[in-house]
Amino acid sequence: MGIRSILAKPYAKYIHDKSQKWQQRPELTQQLWLHHLLKKARNTAFGKDFNFAEIENAKDFAQAVPIQDYEGLK
């Protein structure tokens, strides 16, 4: 048995367990991803225009960021 075969099973279990956590708590997962994305984008021009640094949750985001089409983003 090669090294890949030996490492594949524990790695697959790790990935499976991690995805199970995400699936069991979808609202928390979405909240964490929103926070992560806002943090990464807060220093962009778009993030500064819409004050991403002050947005705490999806409701705040919906109120702060208007729906725009591609032309509106140019």
Secondary structure, 3 states (H helix, E strand, C coil): CCHHHHHHHHHHHHHHHHHHHHHHCHHHHHHHHHHHHHHHHCCCHHHHHCCHHHCCCHHHHHHHCCCCCHHHHC
